[in-house]
Amino acid sequence: MNINTPLPAAVLSPELIARFTAIVGERHALTDAREIEAYVTEERNLYRGRSPLVLRPGSTEEVAAICRLASEARVGIVPQGGNTGLVGGQTPLNGEVVISLKRMDKIREVDTSSNTMTVEAGVVLQTAQEKADEVDRLFPLALGAQGSCTIGGNLSTNAGGTAALAYGLARDMALGVEVVLADGRVLNLLSKLKKDNTGYDLRDLFIGAEGTLGIITAATLKLFPKPRAVETAFVGLQSPEAALKLLGIAQAEAASSLTSFELIAEIALDFSVRHEGNRDPLQSRYPWYVLIELSSPRDDARGALESILERGMEDGLVDDAAIAASTTQSQAFWKLREDISHAQKPEGGSIKHDVSVPVASVPRFIAEANEAVVKLIDGCRPVPFGHLGDGNIHYNVSQPIGADKAAFLARWHEVNTAVFDIVLRLGGSISAEHGIGALKRDDLPGVKDKTAIELMRTIKAAFDPLGIMNPGKVL
Ligand SMILES: Cc1cc2nc3c(=O)[nH]c(=O)nc-3n(C[C@H](O)[C@H](O)[C@H](O)COP(=O)(O)OP(=O)(O)OC[C@H]3O[C@@H](n4cnc5c(N)ncnc54)[C@H](O)[C@@H]3O)c2cc1C
């Protein structure tokens, strides 16, 4: 793992820098270390990269010209969107040239009859959501970084987020992509078709490839009917087992109207209240909480939510619940949930896991992982939270109170191994939604089917024979 290790200086001849600069224009070719800083660091300071050049192309043609030249000169390139990725995929760890897609932020077309929207890769997720809203539609991808992450990054990481339960992951929301290949060829797969069985599905290879197979320059996204009624509840309960049973009731009562079912451990709520100024929606404290959201095209969401909570109380699963009385209150519930990651910072070091297990195994996973990590590091504090409805838990472990942060973080790999062993035994995945990037690259061969790894290497070699496309990531 290349965390915080010094990198060799990258050498690009002045002539080569001048040729790259000529493609995008001087204003959009950054060589000054102060200007480059924001592109080689990331919010959590887990990775620090190094790059001699950041290019900010404004069109697909410019991206294609950059890739042609990078191939000719055999220069490694790292595509970057909003730089919010959590596995170091967007960081130039070995002095590569960064290709920032952020200037490519045009909405090319909105087609309300086909329910599609074609956008450039640098469009910020929140802008895409707002554009859909303007035409009375919903673009349902939603995640904490939506104010800065981009559609290109969302597709390249196959982002999940809080509405995956009802709408799926980014892959499920894309009909087509436009991609620039390593050699500069433009692959136009910008289809609006739901049905198109004409051979291998190349689109899906680029979604989730984390920039290792090509640069996504545009995408045709699916739009959905805008819900007329959205209802949110914050529920206190005793255990993940109770939460799982309540999920079953919610699915039976609300069917496809159930858009989110988020599990929160008391310690996670406590951090979010203490460090982010959020308010606990309930009168008393409970060991566990769930945030439930229902969205319906009809006005029947409130009745369904009340039935879920009533049945939950009758069955002894729900101890207390608050239903948001207004949009502001619903946003406050969500803020409490979204702030959990950030709220862990003041508590010192945090060793993270973005894992998934079959939904039914979530309670067992949490119980076994808690036991394993505390046995490994006495006094460490597990902070499990996440998308219970998808079996995706962000299993973070905060350092013991008063412990040395560096010494705690030095045990990252050891803690990962203990947690991943449980995940794999339960038939889960070591990366549910954040990807592999640099963080889990060395873990992948040990957990993935050997033939799958061989095929992935074959595909990589076919698309990027010179290995210039985000080298050292994923594989
Ligand atoms: C507060 C917070 C909350 C988050 N919540 C969630 C969540 O709920 N669910 C979830 O799935 N993720 C979550 N994430 C992480 C998530 O992966 C990113 O937020 C997002 O999908 C990445 O988009 P980006 O534009 O920032 O991409 P970047 O970080 O810039 O890049 C991510 C990866 O994609 C590649 N890439 C970027 N753009 C392109 C492109 N145009 N073509 C090819 N490759 C490209 C990069 O090389 C890199 O490998 C969260 C992150 C933060 C900071």
The ligand as an SDF file (V2000), in Angstrom:
LIG
                    3D

 53 58  0  0  0  0  0  0  0  0999 V2000
  -18.3190   12.3660    2.1370 C   0  0  0  0  0  0  0  0  0  0  0  0
  -18.2620   11.2520    1.1220 C   0  0  0  0  0  0  0  0  0  0  0  0
  -19.3330   10.3790    1.0360 C   0  0  0  0  0  0  0  0  0  0  0  0
  -19.3010    9.3480    0.0960 C   0  0  0  0  0  0  0  0  0  0  0  0
  -20.3750    8.5160    0.0400 N   0  0  0  0  0  0  0  0  0  0  0  0
  -20.3780    7.5240   -0.8540 C   0  0  0  0  0  0  0  0  0  0  0  0
  -21.4930    6.6280   -0.9420 C   0  0  0  0  0  0  0  0  0  0  0  0
  -22.4550    6.7130   -0.1870 O   0  0  0  0  0  0  0  0  0  0  0  0
  -21.4500    5.6810   -1.8890 N   0  0  0  0  0  0  0  0  0  0  0  0
  -20.3960    5.5450   -2.7430 C   0  0  0  0  0  0  0  0  0  0  0  0
  -20.4190    4.6610   -3.6080 O   0  0  0  0  0  0  0  0  0  0  0  0
  -19.3300    6.3550   -2.6760 N   0  0  0  0  0  0  0  0  0  0  0  0
  -19.2820    7.3360   -1.7570 C   0  0  0  0  0  0  0  0  0  0  0  0
  -18.1970    8.1650   -1.6890 N   0  0  0  0  0  0  0  0  0  0  0  0
  -17.0450    7.8850   -2.5670 C   0  0  0  0  0  0  0  0  0  0  0  0
  -17.3740    7.9350   -4.0540 C   0  0  0  0  0  0  0  0  0  0  0  0
  -16.6000    6.9950   -4.7550 O   0  0  0  0  0  0  0  0  0  0  0  0
  -17.1320    9.2340   -4.7070 C   0  0  0  0  0  0  0  0  0  0  0  0
  -17.7280   10.2220   -3.9740 O   0  0  0  0  0  0  0  0  0  0  0  0
  -17.5640    9.4030   -6.1840 C   0  0  0  0  0  0  0  0  0  0  0  0
  -18.2530    8.3640   -6.8250 O   0  0  0  0  0  0  0  0  0  0  0  0
  -16.3090    9.6400   -6.9750 C   0  0  0  0  0  0  0  0  0  0  0  0
  -16.5520   10.6660   -7.8740 O   0  0  0  0  0  0  0  0  0  0  0  0
  -15.4270   11.7530   -8.1910 P   0  0  0  0  0  0  0  0  0  0  0  0
  -15.9050   12.5520   -9.3460 O   0  0  0  0  0  0  0  0  0  0  0  0
  -15.0320   12.4930   -6.9930 O   0  0  0  0  0  0  0  0  0  0  0  0
  -14.2280   10.8120   -8.6880 O   0  0  0  0  0  0  0  0  0  0  0  0
  -12.6960   10.8800   -8.3110 P   0  0  0  0  0  0  0  0  0  0  0  0
  -12.5020   10.7640   -6.8660 O   0  0  0  0  0  0  0  0  0  0  0  0
  -12.0630   12.0230   -8.9760 O   0  0  0  0  0  0  0  0  0  0  0  0
  -12.1930    9.5260   -9.0130 O   0  0  0  0  0  0  0  0  0  0  0  0
  -12.6010    8.2750   -8.5330 C   0  0  0  0  0  0  0  0  0  0  0  0
  -12.0870    7.1800   -9.4900 C   0  0  0  0  0  0  0  0  0  0  0  0
  -12.7040    7.3110  -10.7710 O   0  0  0  0  0  0  0  0  0  0  0  0
  -11.7320    7.6030  -11.7880 C   0  0  0  0  0  0  0  0  0  0  0  0
  -12.3310    8.6180  -12.6490 N   0  0  0  0  0  0  0  0  0  0  0  0
  -12.8440    9.8200  -12.2890 C   0  0  0  0  0  0  0  0  0  0  0  0
  -13.3890   10.4240  -13.3550 N   0  0  0  0  0  0  0  0  0  0  0  0
  -13.2030    9.5920  -14.4120 C   0  0  0  0  0  0  0  0  0  0  0  0
  -13.5600    9.6420  -15.7750 C   0  0  0  0  0  0  0  0  0  0  0  0
  -14.2220   10.6710  -16.2950 N   0  0  0  0  0  0  0  0  0  0  0  0
  -13.2150    8.6030  -16.5770 N   0  0  0  0  0  0  0  0  0  0  0  0
  -12.5450    7.5320  -16.0800 C   0  0  0  0  0  0  0  0  0  0  0  0
  -12.1890    7.4340  -14.7920 N   0  0  0  0  0  0  0  0  0  0  0  0
  -12.5250    8.4400  -13.9620 C   0  0  0  0  0  0  0  0  0  0  0  0
  -10.4890    8.0600  -11.0480 C   0  0  0  0  0  0  0  0  0  0  0  0
   -9.3150    7.7630  -11.7870 O   0  0  0  0  0  0  0  0  0  0  0  0
  -10.5820    7.2610   -9.7590 C   0  0  0  0  0  0  0  0  0  0  0  0
  -10.0930    5.9570   -9.9570 O   0  0  0  0  0  0  0  0  0  0  0  0
  -18.1840    9.1950   -0.7590 C   0  0  0  0  0  0  0  0  0  0  0  0
  -17.1170   10.0910   -0.6700 C   0  0  0  0  0  0  0  0  0  0  0  0
  -17.1460   11.1100    0.2730 C   0  0  0  0  0  0  0  0  0  0  0  0
  -15.9860   12.0500    0.3420 C   0  0  0  0  0  0  0  0  0  0  0  0
  1  2  1  0
  2  3  1  0
  2 52  2  0
  3  4  2  0
  4  5  1  0
  4 50  1  0
  5  6  2  0
  6  7  1  0
  6 13  1  0
  7  8  2  0
  7  9  1  0
  9 10  1  0
 10 11  2  0
 10 12  1  0
 12 13  2  0
 13 14  1  0
 14 15  1  0
 14 50  1  0
 15 16  1  0
 16 17  1  0
 16 18  1  0
 18 19  1  0
 18 20  1  0
 20 21  1  0
 20 22  1  0
 22 23  1  0
 23 24  1  0
 24 25  2  0
 24 26  1  0
 24 27  1  0
 27 28  1  0
 28 29  2  0
 28 30  1  0
 28 31  1  0
 31 32  1  0
 32 33  1  0
 33 34  1  0
 33 48  1  0
 34 35  1  0
 35 36  1  0
 35 46  1  0
 36 37  1  0
 36 45  1  0
 37 38  2  0
 38 39  1  0
 39 40  1  0
 39 45  2  0
 40 41  1  0
 40 42  2  0
 42 43  1  0
 43 44  2  0
 44 45  1  0
 46 47  1  0
 46 48  1  0
 48 49  1  0
 50 51  2  0
 51 52  1  0
 52 53  1  0
M  END
$$$$
